[in-house]
């Protein structure tokens, strides 16, 4: 039941897609640049699996590896995962402004609405 309530509160539909990205921190005190893959994307951001933890609130730049496209975001959550033989973190990133940054040809209808808010 709690999941249903959470889903209705979601601002844009998540798609479980792996997209190659380069995540670079824009905080000079915490410089990290890591190539990784998304586990979920939407009009408001994405979730990525990273080897380095990122502090909540720091600004980052997301570069699509397959296209020449970049977008600023900030870290909203960072959770350590139980990965065999290595450290890994699920990092939630939120765009400054929502849009179809991912170039999805037929995005969910709420993605268009998200970009107009």
Rosetta constraint file for C-alpha pairs under 8 A:
AtomPair CA 1 CA 5 HARMONIC 6.68 0.50
AtomPair CA 2 CA 6 HARMONIC 6.24 0.50
AtomPair CA 3 CA 7 HARMONIC 6.07 0.50
AtomPair CA 4 CA 8 HARMONIC 6.35 0.50
AtomPair CA 5 CA 9 HARMONIC 6.47 0.50
AtomPair CA 6 CA 10 HARMONIC 6.49 0.50
AtomPair CA 11 CA 44 HARMONIC 7.52 0.50
AtomPair CA 11 CA 110 HARMONIC 7.90 0.50
AtomPair CA 11 CA 114 HARMONIC 7.11 0.50
AtomPair CA 12 CA 42 HARMONIC 6.06 0.50
AtomPair CA 12 CA 43 HARMONIC 5.97 0.50
AtomPair CA 12 CA 44 HARMONIC 6.84 0.50
AtomPair CA 12 CA 110 HARMONIC 5.63 0.50
AtomPair CA 12 CA 111 HARMONIC 5.81 0.50
AtomPair CA 12 CA 114 HARMONIC 6.70 0.50
AtomPair CA 13 CA 42 HARMONIC 5.91 0.50
AtomPair CA 13 CA 43 HARMONIC 7.61 0.50
AtomPair CA 13 CA 108 HARMONIC 6.53 0.50
AtomPair CA 13 CA 110 HARMONIC 6.81 0.50
AtomPair CA 13 CA 111 HARMONIC 7.24 0.50
AtomPair CA 14 CA 40 HARMONIC 6.18 0.50
AtomPair CA 14 CA 41 HARMONIC 5.51 0.50
AtomPair CA 14 CA 42 HARMONIC 4.76 0.50
AtomPair CA 15 CA 40 HARMONIC 5.46 0.50
AtomPair CA 15 CA 41 HARMONIC 5.32 0.50
AtomPair CA 15 CA 42 HARMONIC 6.26 0.50
AtomPair CA 16 CA 39 HARMONIC 5.83 0.50
AtomPair CA 16 CA 40 HARMONIC 4.35 0.50
AtomPair CA 16 CA 41 HARMONIC 6.53 0.50
AtomPair CA 17 CA 38 HARMONIC 6.66 0.50
AtomPair CA 17 CA 39 HARMONIC 5.79 0.50
AtomPair CA 17 CA 40 HARMONIC 5.42 0.50
AtomPair CA 17 CA 41 HARMONIC 6.53 0.50
AtomPair CA 18 CA 37 HARMONIC 5.59 0.50
AtomPair CA 18 CA 38 HARMONIC 4.82 0.50
AtomPair CA 18 CA 39 HARMONIC 5.34 0.50
AtomPair CA 18 CA 40 HARMONIC 6.98 0.50
AtomPair CA 19 CA 37 HARMONIC 5.27 0.50
AtomPair CA 19 CA 38 HARMONIC 5.21 0.50
AtomPair CA 19 CA 39 HARMONIC 7.76 0.50
AtomPair CA 19 CA 64 HARMONIC 7.65 0.50
AtomPair CA 20 CA 35 HARMONIC 7.32 0.50
AtomPair CA 20 CA 36 HARMONIC 5.94 0.50
AtomPair CA 20 CA 37 HARMONIC 4.57 0.50
AtomPair CA 20 CA 38 HARMONIC 6.68 0.50
AtomPair CA 20 CA 64 HARMONIC 6.28 0.50
AtomPair CA 20 CA 65 HARMONIC 5.42 0.50
AtomPair CA 20 CA 66 HARMONIC 7.11 0.50
AtomPair CA 21 CA 35 HARMONIC 5.83 0.50
AtomPair CA 21 CA 36 HARMONIC 5.54 0.50
AtomPair CA 21 CA 37 HARMONIC 5.81 0.50
AtomPair CA 21 CA 38 HARMONIC 7.23 0.50
AtomPair CA 21 CA 62 HARMONIC 6.42 0.50
AtomPair CA 21 CA 63 HARMONIC 5.43 0.50
AtomPair CA 21 CA 64 HARMONIC 4.68 0.50
AtomPair CA 21 CA 65 HARMONIC 5.19 0.50
AtomPair CA 22 CA 33 HARMONIC 6.95 0.50
AtomPair CA 22 CA 34 HARMONIC 5.65 0.50
AtomPair CA 22 CA 35 HARMONIC 4.33 0.50
AtomPair CA 22 CA 36 HARMONIC 6.20 0.50
AtomPair CA 22 CA 61 HARMONIC 7.93 0.50
AtomPair CA 22 CA 62 HARMONIC 5.75 0.50
AtomPair CA 22 CA 63 HARMONIC 5.02 0.50
AtomPair CA 22 CA 64 HARMONIC 6.57 0.50
AtomPair CA 22 CA 65 HARMONIC 6.65 0.50
AtomPair CA 23 CA 32 HARMONIC 7.85 0.50
AtomPair CA 23 CA 33 HARMONIC 5.67 0.50
AtomPair CA 23 CA 34 HARMONIC 5.40 0.50
AtomPair CA 23 CA 35 HARMONIC 6.34 0.50
AtomPair CA 23 CA 36 HARMONIC 7.43 0.50
AtomPair CA 23 CA 60 HARMONIC 6.53 0.50
AtomPair CA 23 CA 61 HARMONIC 5.80 0.50
AtomPair CA 23 CA 62 HARMONIC 4.84 0.50
AtomPair CA 23 CA 63 HARMONIC 6.59 0.50
AtomPair CA 24 CA 31 HARMONIC 7.45 0.50
AtomPair CA 24 CA 32 HARMONIC 5.71 0.50
AtomPair CA 24 CA 33 HARMONIC 4.24 0.50
AtomPair CA 24 CA 34 HARMONIC 6.52 0.50
AtomPair CA 24 CA 60 HARMONIC 5.39 0.50
AtomPair CA 24 CA 61 HARMONIC 5.18 0.50
AtomPair CA 24 CA 62 HARMONIC 6.65 0.50
AtomPair CA 25 CA 30 HARMONIC 6.99 0.50
AtomPair CA 25 CA 31 HARMONIC 5.56 0.50
AtomPair CA 25 CA 32 HARMONIC 5.43 0.50
AtomPair CA 25 CA 33 HARMONIC 6.49 0.50
AtomPair CA 25 CA 58 HARMONIC 7.18 0.50
AtomPair CA 25 CA 59 HARMONIC 6.07 0.50
AtomPair CA 25 CA 60 HARMONIC 4.23 0.50
AtomPair CA 25 CA 61 HARMONIC 6.36 0.50
AtomPair CA 26 CA 31 HARMONIC 7.04 0.50
AtomPair CA 26 CA 58 HARMONIC 7.34 0.50
AtomPair CA 26 CA 59 HARMONIC 5.37 0.50
AtomPair CA 26 CA 60 HARMONIC 5.11 0.50
AtomPair CA 26 CA 61 HARMONIC 6.84 0.50
AtomPair CA 27 CA 31 HARMONIC 6.17 0.50
AtomPair CA 27 CA 58 HARMONIC 6.42 0.50
AtomPair CA 27 CA 59 HARMONIC 6.51 0.50
AtomPair CA 27 CA 60 HARMONIC 7.73 0.50
AtomPair CA 32 CA 52 HARMONIC 7.78 0.50
AtomPair CA 34 CA 50 HARMONIC 7.30 0.50
AtomPair CA 34 CA 51 HARMONIC 7.98 0.50
AtomPair CA 36 CA 48 HARMONIC 6.86 0.50
AtomPair CA 36 CA 49 HARMONIC 6.51 0.50
AtomPair CA 36 CA 50 HARMONIC 6.25 0.50
AtomPair CA 37 CA 48 HARMONIC 5.77 0.50
AtomPair CA 37 CA 49 HARMONIC 6.43 0.50
AtomPair CA 38 CA 46 HARMONIC 6.55 0.50
AtomPair CA 38 CA 47 HARMONIC 5.56 0.50
AtomPair CA 38 CA 48 HARMONIC 4.20 0.50
AtomPair CA 38 CA 49 HARMONIC 6.63 0.50
AtomPair CA 39 CA 46 HARMONIC 7.55 0.50
AtomPair CA 39 CA 47 HARMONIC 5.61 0.50
AtomPair CA 39 CA 48 HARMONIC 5.60 0.50
AtomPair CA 39 CA 49 HARMONIC 7.12 0.50
AtomPair CA 40 CA 46 HARMONIC 5.53 0.50
AtomPair CA 40 CA 47 HARMONIC 5.26 0.50
AtomPair CA 40 CA 48 HARMONIC 7.34 0.50
AtomPair CA 41 CA 45 HARMONIC 6.05 0.50
AtomPair CA 41 CA 46 HARMONIC 4.27 0.50
AtomPair CA 41 CA 47 HARMONIC 6.54 0.50
AtomPair CA 41 CA 102 HARMONIC 7.93 0.50
AtomPair CA 42 CA 46 HARMONIC 6.10 0.50
AtomPair CA 42 CA 100 HARMONIC 7.72 0.50
AtomPair CA 42 CA 111 HARMONIC 7.48 0.50
AtomPair CA 43 CA 98 HARMONIC 5.09 0.50
AtomPair CA 43 CA 99 HARMONIC 4.92 0.50
AtomPair CA 43 CA 100 HARMONIC 5.43 0.50
AtomPair CA 43 CA 101 HARMONIC 7.11 0.50
AtomPair CA 43 CA 111 HARMONIC 5.36 0.50
AtomPair CA 43 CA 114 HARMONIC 6.75 0.50
AtomPair CA 43 CA 115 HARMONIC 7.58 0.50
AtomPair CA 44 CA 94 HARMONIC 5.66 0.50
AtomPair CA 44 CA 95 HARMONIC 5.49 0.50
AtomPair CA 44 CA 97 HARMONIC 7.09 0.50
AtomPair CA 44 CA 98 HARMONIC 4.58 0.50
AtomPair CA 44 CA 99 HARMONIC 6.82 0.50
AtomPair CA 44 CA 114 HARMONIC 7.70 0.50
AtomPair CA 45 CA 73 HARMONIC 7.50 0.50
AtomPair CA 45 CA 92 HARMONIC 7.61 0.50
AtomPair CA 45 CA 93 HARMONIC 5.41 0.50
AtomPair CA 45 CA 94 HARMONIC 4.38 0.50
AtomPair CA 45 CA 95 HARMONIC 5.13 0.50
AtomPair CA 45 CA 98 HARMONIC 7.37 0.50
AtomPair CA 46 CA 92 HARMONIC 5.97 0.50
AtomPair CA 46 CA 93 HARMONIC 5.37 0.50
AtomPair CA 46 CA 94 HARMONIC 6.75 0.50
AtomPair CA 47 CA 90 HARMONIC 6.61 0.50
AtomPair CA 47 CA 91 HARMONIC 5.56 0.50
AtomPair CA 47 CA 92 HARMONIC 4.47 0.50
AtomPair CA 47 CA 93 HARMONIC 6.14 0.50
AtomPair CA 48 CA 90 HARMONIC 5.74 0.50
AtomPair CA 48 CA 91 HARMONIC 5.31 0.50
AtomPair CA 48 CA 92 HARMONIC 6.61 0.50
AtomPair CA 48 CA 93 HARMONIC 7.88 0.50
AtomPair CA 49 CA 88 HARMONIC 6.51 0.50
AtomPair CA 49 CA 89 HARMONIC 5.50 0.50
AtomPair CA 49 CA 90 HARMONIC 4.74 0.50
AtomPair CA 49 CA 91 HARMONIC 6.25 0.50
AtomPair CA 50 CA 88 HARMONIC 5.65 0.50
AtomPair CA 50 CA 89 HARMONIC 5.16 0.50
AtomPair CA 50 CA 90 HARMONIC 6.49 0.50
AtomPair CA 50 CA 91 HARMONIC 6.97 0.50
AtomPair CA 51 CA 87 HARMONIC 6.05 0.50
AtomPair CA 51 CA 88 HARMONIC 4.70 0.50
AtomPair CA 51 CA 89 HARMONIC 6.16 0.50
AtomPair CA 52 CA 87 HARMONIC 7.92 0.50
AtomPair CA 52 CA 88 HARMONIC 7.04 0.50
AtomPair CA 52 CA 89 HARMONIC 6.88 0.50
AtomPair CA 53 CA 78 HARMONIC 6.61 0.50
AtomPair CA 53 CA 80 HARMONIC 7.74 0.50
AtomPair CA 53 CA 88 HARMONIC 7.89 0.50
AtomPair CA 53 CA 89 HARMONIC 6.07 0.50
AtomPair CA 53 CA 91 HARMONIC 7.78 0.50
AtomPair CA 54 CA 58 HARMONIC 7.57 0.50
AtomPair CA 54 CA 75 HARMONIC 7.11 0.50
AtomPair CA 54 CA 78 HARMONIC 6.38 0.50
AtomPair CA 54 CA 91 HARMONIC 7.36 0.50
AtomPair CA 55 CA 75 HARMONIC 6.84 0.50
AtomPair CA 55 CA 77 HARMONIC 7.98 0.50
AtomPair CA 55 CA 78 HARMONIC 7.09 0.50
AtomPair CA 56 CA 74 HARMONIC 7.69 0.50
AtomPair CA 56 CA 75 HARMONIC 4.91 0.50
AtomPair CA 56 CA 76 HARMONIC 5.34 0.50
AtomPair CA 56 CA 77 HARMONIC 5.72 0.50
AtomPair CA 56 CA 78 HARMONIC 6.77 0.50
AtomPair CA 57 CA 74 HARMONIC 5.72 0.50
AtomPair CA 57 CA 75 HARMONIC 5.05 0.50
AtomPair CA 57 CA 76 HARMONIC 6.12 0.50
AtomPair CA 58 CA 74 HARMONIC 5.53 0.50
AtomPair CA 58 CA 75 HARMONIC 5.65 0.50
AtomPair CA 59 CA 72 HARMONIC 7.10 0.50
AtomPair CA 59 CA 73 HARMONIC 5.81 0.50
AtomPair CA 59 CA 74 HARMONIC 4.29 0.50
AtomPair CA 59 CA 75 HARMONIC 6.55 0.50
AtomPair CA 60 CA 72 HARMONIC 5.84 0.50
AtomPair CA 60 CA 73 HARMONIC 5.33 0.50
AtomPair CA 60 CA 74 HARMONIC 5.60 0.50
AtomPair CA 60 CA 75 HARMONIC 7.31 0.50
AtomPair CA 61 CA 70 HARMONIC 6.65 0.50
AtomPair CA 61 CA 71 HARMONIC 5.71 0.50
AtomPair CA 61 CA 72 HARMONIC 4.61 0.50
AtomPair CA 61 CA 73 HARMONIC 6.18 0.50
AtomPair CA 62 CA 70 HARMONIC 5.46 0.50
AtomPair CA 62 CA 71 HARMONIC 5.31 0.50
AtomPair CA 62 CA 72 HARMONIC 6.27 0.50
AtomPair CA 62 CA 73 HARMONIC 7.15 0.50
AtomPair CA 63 CA 68 HARMONIC 7.41 0.50
AtomPair CA 63 CA 69 HARMONIC 5.84 0.50
AtomPair CA 63 CA 70 HARMONIC 4.37 0.50
AtomPair CA 63 CA 71 HARMONIC 6.72 0.50
AtomPair CA 64 CA 68 HARMONIC 6.54 0.50
AtomPair CA 64 CA 69 HARMONIC 5.64 0.50
AtomPair CA 64 CA 70 HARMONIC 6.43 0.50
AtomPair CA 64 CA 102 HARMONIC 7.95 0.50
AtomPair CA 69 CA 101 HARMONIC 7.89 0.50
AtomPair CA 71 CA 95 HARMONIC 7.12 0.50
AtomPair CA 71 CA 101 HARMONIC 7.65 0.50
AtomPair CA 72 CA 95 HARMONIC 6.00 0.50
AtomPair CA 72 CA 96 HARMONIC 6.15 0.50
AtomPair CA 73 CA 93 HARMONIC 6.03 0.50
AtomPair CA 73 CA 94 HARMONIC 5.11 0.50
AtomPair CA 73 CA 95 HARMONIC 4.06 0.50
AtomPair CA 73 CA 96 HARMONIC 5.38 0.50
AtomPair CA 74 CA 93 HARMONIC 5.51 0.50
AtomPair CA 74 CA 94 HARMONIC 5.41 0.50
AtomPair CA 74 CA 95 HARMONIC 6.61 0.50
AtomPair CA 74 CA 96 HARMONIC 7.46 0.50
AtomPair CA 75 CA 91 HARMONIC 6.97 0.50
AtomPair CA 75 CA 92 HARMONIC 5.96 0.50
AtomPair CA 75 CA 93 HARMONIC 4.73 0.50
AtomPair CA 75 CA 94 HARMONIC 6.53 0.50
AtomPair CA 76 CA 91 HARMONIC 7.54 0.50
AtomPair CA 76 CA 92 HARMONIC 5.39 0.50
AtomPair CA 76 CA 93 HARMONIC 5.67 0.50
AtomPair CA 76 CA 94 HARMONIC 6.52 0.50
AtomPair CA 77 CA 90 HARMONIC 7.85 0.50
AtomPair CA 77 CA 91 HARMONIC 5.65 0.50
AtomPair CA 77 CA 92 HARMONIC 5.00 0.50
AtomPair CA 77 CA 93 HARMONIC 7.40 0.50
AtomPair CA 78 CA 89 HARMONIC 6.32 0.50
AtomPair CA 78 CA 90 HARMONIC 5.66 0.50
AtomPair CA 78 CA 91 HARMONIC 4.46 0.50
AtomPair CA 78 CA 92 HARMONIC 6.45 0.50
AtomPair CA 79 CA 89 HARMONIC 5.38 0.50
AtomPair CA 79 CA 90 HARMONIC 5.22 0.50
AtomPair CA 79 CA 91 HARMONIC 6.57 0.50
AtomPair CA 80 CA 87 HARMONIC 7.38 0.50
AtomPair CA 80 CA 88 HARMONIC 5.99 0.50
AtomPair CA 80 CA 89 HARMONIC 4.39 0.50
AtomPair CA 80 CA 90 HARMONIC 6.42 0.50
AtomPair CA 81 CA 87 HARMONIC 7.12 0.50
AtomPair CA 81 CA 88 HARMONIC 5.43 0.50
AtomPair CA 81 CA 89 HARMONIC 5.37 0.50
AtomPair CA 81 CA 90 HARMONIC 6.69 0.50
AtomPair CA 82 CA 87 HARMONIC 7.33 0.50
AtomPair CA 82 CA 88 HARMONIC 7.27 0.50
AtomPair CA 83 CA 87 HARMONIC 6.19 0.50
AtomPair CA 83 CA 88 HARMONIC 6.26 0.50
AtomPair CA 97 CA 115 HARMONIC 7.22 0.50
AtomPair CA 98 CA 111 HARMONIC 7.93 0.50
AtomPair CA 98 CA 114 HARMONIC 5.93 0.50
AtomPair CA 98 CA 115 HARMONIC 5.04 0.50
AtomPair CA 99 CA 111 HARMONIC 6.68 0.50
AtomPair CA 99 CA 112 HARMONIC 7.25 0.50
AtomPair CA 99 CA 114 HARMONIC 6.83 0.50
AtomPair CA 99 CA 115 HARMONIC 4.94 0.50
AtomPair CA 100 CA 104 HARMONIC 6.71 0.50
AtomPair CA 100 CA 107 HARMONIC 7.46 0.50
AtomPair CA 100 CA 111 HARMONIC 6.69 0.50
AtomPair CA 100 CA 112 HARMONIC 7.72 0.50
AtomPair CA 100 CA 115 HARMONIC 7.96 0.50
AtomPair CA 107 CA 111 HARMONIC 6.49 0.50
AtomPair CA 108 CA 112 HARMONIC 7.79 0.50
AtomPair CA 109 CA 113 HARMONIC 7.10 0.50
AtomPair CA 110 CA 114 HARMONIC 6.08 0.50
AtomPair CA 111 CA 115 HARMONIC 6.57 0.50
AtomPair CA 112 CA 116 HARMONIC 6.90 0.50
AtomPair CA 113 CA 117 HARMONIC 6.79 0.50
